[in-house]
């Protein structure tokens, strides 16, 4: 007799969160616990990312945002930054064709100015090639900091006011949202952080106002579909009120 399918997507009336964001933490600690160089932890982290993108698509998640490289990461040793940039180059060269074939659209948020020309071209290539895809949208937060994003939004809004495109007396939260890096992307329903840390670390501060948070004790290189399903199951147990009295269950 065939075994029953116990995966999350096989459950009756399963509806995944529309947008999941992940802080991929713990590559270095994963490597240190095994006596391996940090570079190996980052390499295994890329493998975990591949698994996660595949699982998100299979589960019907529409938007997946990953915190790949923060503005603060530049302060790490130059050798480690170089390894991370090399991984990014290899990921785009090796995985972009597969993402495109699987109808994944790639979006980049973060500061582009000041990046090396080859990295800038890679990011543009990833977005350009996949622009018309209609499946999972993979949003890569690269050279990203949430405070910096809000500052950029204020500058753009100020320019719009100066040009007469926005009436300053009508500015509200929705107005500010329209000037963020990806204003058409819905706010994350669920934010997951691995490695047991319980903070946002300058990630999606504006967009996470009503997100649910799930903190997992595993390091990022061990993350897989089962871990993603565990986070979604916890999310679905929550009652979301969005500041009101009527609860909405995670969906």
VEXSE-342101 format. One line per 2 residues: number of its first residue (from 1); their letters; for each residue x, y, z of N, C-alpha, C. Coordinates in nm, 3 decimals, decimal comma. Atoms other than C-alpha are relative to their C-alpha. Layout:
VEXSE-342101
NUM) A) X/Y/Z/X/Y/Z/X/Y/Z | ...
end
This chain:
VEXSE-342101
1) XX) 0,085/-0,119/0,000/0,000/0,000/0,000/0,089/0,124/0,000 | -0,079/-0,121/0,011/0,136/0,343/-0,092/-0,009/0,081/0,128
3) XX) -0,001/-0,083/-0,120/0,238/0,569/0,193/-0,077/0,129/-0,025 | 0,076/-0,125/0,011/0,018/0,872/0,262/0,096/0,118/-0,014
5) XX) -0,079/-0,122/0,018/0,154/1,209/0,152/-0,027/0,092/0,117 | 0,017/-0,082/-0,121/0,214/1,402/0,475/0,062/0,138/-0,015
7) XX) -0,058/-0,132/0,019/0,375/1,709/0,320/-0,105/0,107/0,020 | 0,090/-0,111/-0,030/0,227/2,047/0,400/-0,094/0,028/-0,115
9) XX) 0,083/-0,034/0,115/0,103/2,107/0,046/-0,108/-0,103/-0,027 | 0,102/0,101/0,020/-0,095/1,784/0,060/-0,115/0,012/0,099
11) XX) 0,104/-0,015/-0,099/-0,304/1,901/0,355/-0,123/0,066/-0,063 | 0,123/-0,059/0,055/-0,669/1,986/0,281/-0,002/0,151/0,022
13) XX) 0,019/-0,144/-0,008/-0,734/2,355/0,212/0,131/0,074/0,028 | -0,127/-0,067/-0,024/-0,362/2,434/0,227/0,010/0,125/-0,086
15) XX) -0,025/-0,124/0,072/-0,297/2,795/0,134/0,125/0,063/0,059 | -0,125/-0,050/-0,055/0,061/2,918/0,172/-0,006/0,150/0,022
17) XX) -0,012/-0,146/-0,006/0,156/3,268/0,284/0,040/0,052/-0,137 | -0,029/-0,055/0,132/0,175/3,492/-0,018/0,147/0,039/-0,013
19) XX) -0,137/-0,051/0,005/0,515/3,639/0,071/0,075/-0,046/0,123 | -0,088/0,044/-0,107/0,788/3,477/0,279/0,135/0,067/-0,018
21) XX) -0,134/-0,059/0,002/1,111/3,658/0,366/0,089/-0,075/0,097 | -0,091/0,082/-0,081/1,416/3,484/0,507/0,131/0,074/0,024
23) XX) -0,133/-0,046/-0,038/1,720/3,608/0,698/0,085/-0,126/0,013 | -0,077/0,124/0,010/1,973/3,340/0,606/0,124/0,012/0,090
25) XX) -0,104/-0,024/-0,100/2,191/3,328/0,918/0,063/-0,131/0,045 | -0,067/0,113/-0,064/2,452/3,090/1,054/0,097/-0,077/-0,086
27) XX) -0,096/0,072/0,084/2,681/2,991/0,767/0,134/-0,019/0,071 | -0,129/0,007/-0,067/2,994/3,072/0,965/-0,003/-0,094/0,121
29) XX) 0,010/0,087/-0,118/2,874/2,899/1,282/-0,017/-0,146/-0,040 | 0,014/0,137/0,052/2,771/2,592/1,081/0,138/-0,056/-0,034
31) XX) -0,133/0,046/0,039/3,124/2,571/0,941/0,090/-0,020/0,123 | -0,085/0,010/-0,119/3,294/2,637/1,276/-0,030/-0,125/0,082
33) XX) 0,040/0,119/-0,078/3,096/2,359/1,444/0,054/-0,128/-0,062 | -0,051/0,118/0,070/3,240/2,119/1,185/0,148/0,010/-0,032
35) XX) -0,142/-0,017/0,025/3,594/2,249/1,182/0,032/0,034/-0,144 | -0,017/-0,035/0,141/3,550/2,383/0,829/0,021/0,150/-0,015
37) XX) -0,016/-0,145/0,022/3,647/2,722/0,683/-0,135/0,065/-0,025 | 0,125/-0,073/0,019/3,377/2,990/0,672/-0,047/-0,005/-0,145
39) XX) 0,036/0,004/0,142/3,389/2,977/0,293/-0,085/-0,122/-0,032 | 0,080/0,120/0,025/3,252/2,623/0,304/-0,141/0,017/0,054
41) XX) 0,133/-0,029/-0,051/2,964/2,742/0,519/-0,081/0,082/-0,099 | 0,069/-0,082/0,099/2,878/3,005/0,260/-0,037/-0,084/-0,123
43) XX) 0,030/0,085/0,117/2,901/2,746/-0,020/-0,120/-0,090/0,028 | 0,115/0,084/-0,036/2,664/2,515/0,164/-0,127/0,084/0,014
45) XX) 0,115/-0,090/-0,008/2,439/2,815/0,222/-0,064/0,020/-0,137 | 0,054/-0,013/0,136/2,402/2,854/-0,155/-0,081/-0,124/-0,036
47) XX) 0,076/0,123/0,025/2,292/2,490/-0,175/-0,135/0,005/0,072 | 0,127/-0,014/-0,073/2,030/2,562/0,092/-0,093/0,097/-0,071
49) XX) 0,081/-0,096/0,074/1,912/2,859/-0,111/-0,066/-0,067/-0,120 | 0,058/0,072/0,114/1,863/2,638/-0,416/-0,118/-0,085/0,045
51) XX) 0,109/0,085/-0,052/1,654/2,395/-0,209/-0,122/0,084/0,036 | 0,109/-0,084/-0,050/1,449/2,677/-0,063/-0,080/0,062/-0,114
53) XX) 0,069/-0,057/0,116/1,369/2,844/-0,395/-0,087/-0,106/-0,065 | 0,077/0,110/0,060/1,259/2,509/-0,535/-0,123/-0,032/0,085
55) XX) 0,111/0,034/-0,090/1,044/2,434/-0,229/-0,106/0,110/0,000 | 0,096/-0,111/0,000/0,884/2,780/-0,230/-0,088/-0,007/-0,123
57) XX) 0,079/0,013/0,122/0,777/2,732/-0,590/-0,097/-0,115/0,007 | 0,086/0,118/-0,010/0,639/2,387/-0,519/-0,116/0,022/0,097
59) XX) 0,103/-0,024/-0,101/0,444/2,513/-0,216/-0,099/0,110/-0,041 | 0,093/-0,102/0,048/0,280/2,792/-0,415/0,022/0,138/0,059
61) XX) -0,033/-0,133/-0,050/0,449/3,086/-0,243/0,023/0,091/-0,121 | -0,011/-0,090/0,115/0,428/3,387/-0,475/0,126/0,087/0,005
63) XX) -0,117/-0,088/-0,015/0,712/3,602/-0,334/0,091/-0,058/0,108 | -0,101/0,045/-0,096/1,032/3,490/-0,162/0,111/0,103/0,001
65) XX) -0,107/-0,098/-0,014/1,270/3,757/-0,032/0,110/-0,059/0,085 | -0,114/0,052/-0,075/1,618/3,657/0,081/0,098/0,113/0,030
67) XX) -0,098/-0,102/-0,042/1,865/3,871/0,275/0,137/-0,057/-0,032 | -0,122/0,066/0,048/2,177/3,783/0,078/0,127/0,072/0,043
69) XX) -0,119/-0,076/-0,036/2,421/4,066/0,159/-0,043/0,137/0,049 | 0,044/-0,126/-0,059/2,370/4,361/0,389/0,104/0,109/-0,021
71) XX) -0,095/-0,110/0,009/2,527/4,704/0,378/0,107/-0,012/0,108 | -0,096/0,017/-0,108/2,696/4,612/0,707/0,102/-0,111/-0,030
73) XX) -0,091/0,111/0,031/2,857/4,300/0,553/0,132/0,046/-0,061 | -0,125/-0,050/0,057/3,117/4,518/0,380/0,108/0,013/0,107
75) XX) -0,098/-0,016/-0,106/3,286/4,553/0,721/0,069/-0,133/0,035 | -0,066/0,129/-0,025/3,378/4,183/0,721/0,139/0,000/-0,066
77) XX) -0,133/0,006/0,063/3,736/4,081/0,629/-0,010/-0,003/-0,152 | 0,004/-0,010/0,146/3,816/4,156/0,266/-0,002/-0,136/-0,066
79) XX) -0,005/0,133/0,059/3,887/3,790/0,198/-0,138/-0,064/0,000 | 0,134/0,059/-0,007/3,540/3,687/0,315/-0,095/0,071/-0,095
81) XX) 0,083/-0,075/0,095/3,371/3,965/0,116/0,028/-0,048/-0,142 | -0,036/0,050/0,132/3,563/3,845/-0,189/-0,060/-0,137/-0,028
83) XX) 0,060/0,133/0,016/3,442/3,489/-0,131/-0,150/0,010/-0,025 | 0,144/-0,019/0,017/3,082/3,609/-0,102/-0,032/0,053/-0,140
85) XX) 0,022/-0,052/0,135/3,109/3,807/-0,427/0,023/-0,109/-0,104 | -0,025/0,109/0,093/3,257/3,504/-0,600/-0,117/-0,098/-0,002
87) XX) 0,117/0,087/-0,006/2,964/3,294/-0,479/-0,117/0,060/-0,076 | 0,107/-0,067/0,073/2,722/3,552/-0,615/0,021/-0,017/-0,150
89) XX) -0,030/0,015/0,144/2,895/3,541/-0,954/-0,032/-0,141/-0,047 | 0,024/0,139/0,041/2,882/3,161/-0,963/-0,148/-0,033/0,003
91) XX) 0,143/0,028/-0,010/2,520/3,154/-0,850/-0,074/0,051/-0,122 | 0,068/-0,058/0,116/2,409/3,387/-1,128/0,036/-0,078/-0,126
93) XX) -0,043/0,070/0,121/2,617/3,209/-1,393/-0,055/-0,143/-0,007 | 0,038/0,141/-0,001/2,519/2,857/-1,283/-0,149/-0,023/0,018
95) XX) 0,139/0,025/-0,038/2,162/2,901/-1,161/-0,102/0,084/-0,074 | 0,096/-0,091/0,062/2,009/3,184/-1,359/-0,079/-0,068/-0,111
97) XX) 0,070/0,068/0,109/1,926/2,967/-1,660/-0,109/-0,092/0,053 | 0,100/0,090/-0,058/1,748/2,715/-1,438/-0,117/0,078/0,060
99) XX) 0,107/-0,084/-0,054/1,555/2,986/-1,256/-0,090/0,050/-0,112 | 0,076/-0,049/0,114/1,449/3,129/-1,590/-0,086/-0,111/-0,060
101) XX) 0,075/0,114/0,055/1,346/2,785/-1,719/-0,118/-0,038/0,087 | 0,107/0,032/-0,094/1,135/2,739/-1,406/-0,097/0,117/0,021
103) XX) 0,095/-0,113/0,000/0,952/3,071/-1,470/0,013/0,086/0,125 | -0,026/-0,083/-0,117/1,109/3,242/-1,166/0,043/0,139/-0,046
105) XX) -0,041/-0,138/0,027/1,134/3,620/-1,180/0,092/0,047/0,110 | -0,097/-0,049/-0,097/1,436/3,774/-1,008/-0,011/0,151/0,010
107) XX) 0,001/-0,145/-0,028/1,413/4,119/-0,848/0,114/0,027/0,099 | -0,108/-0,039/-0,092/1,695/4,302/-0,668/-0,042/0,125/0,075
109) XX) 0,018/-0,122/-0,078/1,650/4,549/-0,383/0,130/0,031/0,071 | -0,124/-0,042/-0,064/1,929/4,749/-0,224/0,066/0,109/-0,082
111) XX) -0,072/-0,110/0,063/2,177/5,017/-0,319/0,088/-0,052/-0,113 | -0,081/0,041/0,115/2,327/4,976/-0,668/0,124/0,088/-0,015
113) XX) -0,111/-0,094/0,020/2,550/5,284/-0,665/0,122/-0,043/0,080 | -0,124/0,034/-0,068/2,911/5,207/-0,582/0,041/-0,145/-0,015
115) XX) -0,036/0,139/0,023/2,900/4,838/-0,675/0,098/-0,010/-0,117 | -0,090/0,021/0,113/3,171/4,704/-0,904/-0,082/-0,023/-0,126
117) XX) 0,075/0,006/0,125/3,071/4,712/-1,269/-0,043/-0,141/-0,036 | 0,038/0,137/0,036/3,074/4,333/-1,310/-0,115/-0,050/0,086
119) XX) 0,111/0,039/-0,086/2,846/4,281/-1,009/-0,128/0,070/-0,046 | 0,116/-0,073/0,050/2,612/4,552/-1,136/-0,058/-0,064/-0,125
121) XX) 0,047/0,064/0,125/2,594/4,383/-1,477/-0,068/-0,133/0,029 | 0,062/0,127/-0,035/2,518/4,046/-1,317/-0,142/0,020/0,054
123) XX) 0,132/-0,027/-0,056/2,228/4,192/-1,121/-0,097/0,043/-0,110 | 0,084/-0,043/0,111/2,093/4,363/-1,432/-0,036/-0,117/-0,092
125) XX) 0,026/0,117/0,084/2,127/4,040/-1,628/-0,107/-0,089/0,061 | 0,098/0,086/-0,068/1,933/3,842/-1,368/-0,140/0,059/-0,010
127) XX) 0,131/-0,064/0,010/1,650/4,094/-1,368/-0,051/0,004/-0,143 | 0,042/-0,015/0,139/1,645/4,146/-1,742/-0,045/-0,130/-0,063
129) XX) 0,033/0,129/0,061/1,643/3,781/-1,842/-0,134/-0,052/0,048 | 0,118/0,061/-0,061/1,358/3,691/-1,604/-0,118/0,096/0,013
131) XX) 0,096/-0,107/-0,025/1,155/4,012/-1,626/-0,145/-0,039/-0,028 | 0,138/0,031/0,039/0,848/3,862/-1,798/-0,049/-0,131/0,060
133) XX) 0,043/0,126/-0,060/0,836/3,540/-1,594/-0,114/0,023/0,098 | 0,125/-0,017/-0,077/0,511/3,480/-1,406/-0,012/-0,094/0,118
135) XX) 0,006/0,092/-0,113/0,598/3,217/-1,145/0,044/0,069/0,128 | -0,054/-0,055/-0,124/0,768/3,268/-0,810/0,084/0,124/-0,030
137) XX) -0,088/-0,117/0,006/0,921/3,615/-0,766/0,103/-0,011/0,111 | -0,110/0,009/-0,096/1,261/3,583/-0,598/0,061/0,138/0,015
139) XX) -0,050/-0,135/-0,027/1,357/3,914/-0,438/0,129/-0,013/0,080 | -0,131/0,012/-0,063/1,726/3,934/-0,355/0,038/0,134/0,061
141) XX) -0,043/-0,121/-0,069/1,818/4,193/-0,092/0,152/-0,001/0,003 | -0,145/0,001/0,016/2,175/4,270/-0,195/0,053/0,142/0,021
143) XX) -0,048/-0,133/-0,043/2,385/4,555/-0,053/-0,118/0,078/0,057 | 0,129/-0,051/-0,049/2,066/4,615/0,140/0,006/0,031/0,149
145) XX) 0,028/-0,034/-0,139/1,981/4,790/0,465/-0,134/0,070/0,003 | 0,136/-0,056/-0,002/1,626/4,881/0,563/0,001/0,150/0,031
147) XX) -0,007/-0,143/-0,028/1,717/5,218/0,713/0,045/0,077/-0,124 | -0,047/-0,064/0,122/1,906/5,301/0,395/-0,110/0,002/-0,106
149) XX) 0,110/0,003/0,096/1,607/5,195/0,186/-0,102/0,110/0,032 | 0,095/-0,105/-0,040/1,379/5,427/0,386/0,057/0,137/-0,033
151) XX) -0,063/-0,128/0,034/1,630/5,710/0,340/-0,009/0,026/-0,150 | 0,012/-0,017/0,145/1,631/5,647/-0,037/-0,143/0,038/-0,037
153) XX) 0,141/-0,030/0,029/1,251/5,651/-0,037/-0,031/0,147/0,032 | 0,024/-0,141/-0,036/1,249/5,989/0,142/0,061/0,093/-0,104
155) XX) -0,063/-0,083/0,105/1,492/6,131/-0,114/-0,084/0,000/-0,127 | 0,082/0,008/0,121/1,277/6,006/-0,403/-0,130/0,078/0,018
157) XX) 0,123/-0,073/-0,028/0,966/6,144/-0,238/0,024/0,150/-0,001 | -0,033/-0,143/0,001/1,135/6,479/-0,184/0,015/0,051/-0,142
159) XX) -0,015/-0,039/0,141/1,230/6,490/-0,552/-0,136/0,014/-0,067 | 0,134/-0,004/0,060/0,869/6,413/-0,648/-0,077/0,123/0,047
161) XX) 0,066/-0,120/-0,052/0,743/6,692/-0,422/0,057/0,125/-0,070 | -0,066/-0,114/0,065/0,998/6,935/-0,570/-0,048/0,018/-0,144
163) XX) 0,044/-0,005/0,139/0,884/6,846/-0,922/-0,151/0,023/-0,014 | 0,144/-0,021/0,004/0,520/6,896/-0,827/-0,080/-0,125/-0,029
165) XX) 0,069/0,126/0,028/0,436/6,528/-0,875/-0,078/-0,052/0,121 | 0,067/0,040/-0,124/0,328/6,482/-0,511/-0,028/0,126/0,082
167) XX) 0,038/-0,110/-0,089/0,141/6,727/-0,287/0,047/-0,035/0,141 | -0,057/0,031/-0,131/0,336/6,740/0,040/-0,105/-0,011/0,109
169) XX) 0,104/0,002/-0,103/0,016/6,796/0,239/-0,078/-0,131/0,001 | 0,075/0,126/0,009/-0,120/6,458/0,128/0,085/-0,122/0,034
171) XX) -0,090/0,113/-0,026/0,180/6,245/0,226/-0,047/-0,079/0,121 | 0,033/0,091/-0,110/0,089/5,944/0,437/0,086/-0,127/-0,017
173) XX) -0,081/0,122/0,005/0,228/5,592/0,495/-0,006/-0,066/-0,138 | 0,012/0,059/0,133/0,093/5,468/0,161/0,086/0,076/-0,101
175) XX) -0,084/-0,080/0,089/0,271/5,754/-0,014/0,145/-0,042/0,012 | -0,139/0,040/-0,021/0,604/5,660/0,142/0,026/-0,138/-0,060
177) XX) -0,017/0,136/0,051/0,553/5,294/0,049/0,023/-0,002/-0,151 | -0,011/-0,003/0,146/0,527/5,391/-0,317/0,142/0,035/-0,046
179) XX) -0,134/-0,041/0,039/0,888/5,514/-0,310/0,108/-0,094/0,054 | -0,096/0,100/-0,044/1,050/5,204/-0,158/0,059/-0,072/-0,122
181) XX) -0,071/0,064/0,111/1,278/4,979/-0,365/-0,089/-0,087/-0,088 | 0,091/0,086/0,078/0,999/4,741/-0,473/-0,143/0,027/0,046
183) XX) 0,131/-0,042/-0,054/0,670/4,925/-0,411/-0,116/-0,088/-0,043 | 0,108/0,085/0,048/0,462/4,675/-0,608/-0,004/-0,136/0,069
185) XX) -0,006/0,130/-0,069/0,563/4,380/-0,389/-0,074/0,010/0,132 | 0,074/-0,006/-0,127/0,324/4,302/-0,102/0,092/-0,021/0,120
187) XX) -0,079/0,019/-0,121/0,457/4,317/0,253/0,009/-0,149/0,035 | -0,012/0,141/-0,035/0,589/3,984/0,384/-0,101/-0,042/0,106
189) XX) 0,088/0,059/-0,101/0,334/3,772/0,568/0,082/-0,065/0,111 | -0,081/0,080/-0,092/0,607/3,565/0,731/0,147/0,034/-0,022
191) XX) -0,145/-0,018/0,005/0,970/3,645/0,814/0,064/-0,110/0,084 | -0,068/0,111/-0,066/1,193/3,350/0,902/0,146/0,037/0,019
193) XX) -0,144/-0,016/-0,022/1,537/3,377/1,062/0,056/-0,130/0,056 | -0,064/0,122/-0,047/1,766/3,080/1,109/0,108/0,034/0,104
195) XX) -0,112/-0,008/-0,093/2,043/3,019/1,363/-0,038/0,045/0,140 | 0,046/-0,029/-0,135/1,829/3,106/1,665/0,002/0,146/0,040
197) XX) -0,001/-0,143/-0,033/1,889/3,482/1,655/-0,141/0,058/-0,016 | 0,136/-0,053/-0,001/1,578/3,689/1,725/0,001/0,152/-0,016
199) XX) -0,001/-0,142/0,033/1,623/4,027/1,558/-0,007/0,013/-0,152 | 0,015/-0,024/0,144/1,565/4,184/1,217/0,131/0,041/-0,068
201) XX) -0,129/-0,039/0,056/1,918/4,320/1,168/-0,014/0,089/-0,124 | 0,014/-0,101/0,106/1,806/4,613/0,949/-0,058/-0,060/-0,128
203) XX) 0,062/0,068/0,115/1,591/4,396/0,721/-0,149/0,033/-0,006 | 0,142/-0,026/0,027/1,255/4,515/0,580/-0,072/0,064/0,118
205) XX) 0,059/-0,062/-0,119/1,184/4,741/0,877/-0,137/0,061/-0,030 | 0,128/-0,062/0,035/0,905/4,930/0,699/-0,103/-0,107/-0,033
207) XX) 0,095/0,099/0,053/0,746/4,628/0,531/-0,043/-0,104/0,104 | 0,028/0,106/-0,098/0,748/4,405/0,842/-0,094/0,044/0,112
209) XX) 0,083/-0,054/-0,108/0,505/4,617/1,046/-0,100/-0,103/0,055 | 0,099/0,099/-0,044/0,248/4,333/1,057/0,038/-0,142/-0,042
211) XX) -0,047/0,134/0,034/0,460/4,035/0,956/0,002/-0,089/0,124 | -0,021/0,099/-0,106/0,468/3,719/1,163/0,147/-0,044/-0,006
213) XX) -0,140/0,038/-0,007/0,814/3,613/1,281/0,013/-0,143/0,053 | -0,032/0,134/-0,047/0,943/3,258/1,316/0,152/-0,013/0,004
215) XX) -0,144/0,013/-0,017/1,293/3,199/1,455/0,033/-0,148/0,018 | -0,034/0,142/-0,003/1,444/2,858/1,390/0,141/-0,019/0,053
217) XX) -0,132/0,020/-0,061/1,741/2,714/1,584/0,104/-0,056/-0,095 | -0,096/0,060/0,091/1,903/2,553/1,280/0,079/0,107/-0,075
219) XX) -0,080/-0,090/0,081/2,185/2,716/1,085/-0,046/-0,008/-0,146 | 0,053/-0,007/0,135/2,110/2,823/0,730/0,043/-0,117/-0,091
221) XX) -0,034/0,111/0,091/2,310/2,547/0,550/-0,084/-0,126/0,020 | 0,086/0,116/-0,025/2,075/2,291/0,711/-0,146/0,025/-0,038
223) XX) 0,138/-0,034/0,034/1,760/2,469/0,591/-0,043/-0,077/-0,123 | 0,053/0,075/0,113/1,540/2,265/0,359/-0,152/0,015/-0,004
225) XX) 0,145/-0,011/0,013/1,178/2,214/0,257/-0,070/-0,029/0,133 | 0,063/0,034/-0,128/1,095/2,052/0,593/0,006/0,119/0,095
227) XX) -0,012/-0,118/-0,087/1,226/2,360/0,777/-0,095/0,110/-0,044 | 0,094/-0,101/0,051/1,024/2,590/0,551/-0,143/-0,037/0,038
229) XX) 0,136/0,044/-0,036/0,711/2,384/0,613/-0,024/0,018/0,150 | 0,013/-0,020/-0,144/0,777/2,397/0,989/-0,033/0,147/0,031
231) XX) 0,025/-0,143/-0,021/0,789/2,778/0,973/-0,141/0,038/-0,044 | 0,134/-0,033/0,051/0,469/2,793/0,766/-0,108/-0,056/0,092
233) XX) 0,098/0,058/-0,094/0,285/2,560/1,005/-0,013/0,088/0,124 | 0,005/-0,091/-0,116/0,380/2,790/1,295/-0,073/0,128/-0,037
235) XX) 0,068/-0,121/0,048/0,266/3,090/1,092/-0,151/-0,020/-0,005 | 0,143/0,026/0,017/-0,071/2,929/1,025/-0,071/-0,015/0,134
237) XX) 0,062/0,007/-0,133/-0,129/2,889/1,401/-0,027/0,139/0,057 | 0,012/-0,136/-0,053/-0,110/3,266/1,450/-0,134/0,062/-0,037
239) XX) 0,119/-0,080/0,029/-0,406/3,501/1,468/0,049/0,140/-0,034 | -0,051/-0,129/0,047/-0,336/3,815/1,267/-0,113/0,103/0,005
241) XX) 0,106/-0,101/-0,019/-0,536/4,122/1,374/0,030/0,132/-0,072 | -0,039/-0,124/0,069/-0,342/4,399/1,193/-0,047/0,123/0,076
243) XX) 0,038/-0,112/-0,083/-0,419/4,628/1,485/-0,147/0,006/0,035 | 0,144/0,000/-0,027/-0,790/4,544/1,491/-0,038/-0,106/0,103
245) XX) 0,051/0,097/-0,098/-1,009/4,317/1,704/-0,032/-0,134/-0,062 | 0,039/0,124/0,066/-1,105/4,058/1,444/0,123/-0,071/-0,048
247) XX) -0,119/0,076/0,035/-0,844/3,789/1,408/-0,012/-0,059/-0,139 | -0,009/0,070/0,129/-0,732/3,655/1,071/0,106/-0,106/0,015
249) XX) -0,099/0,106/-0,009/-0,559/3,318/1,064/0,096/0,013/-0,114 | -0,100/-0,008/0,104/-0,239/3,289/0,864/-0,046/-0,068/-0,126
251) X) 0,040/0,058/0,128/-0,306/3,230/0,497/0,090/0,051/-0,109
end
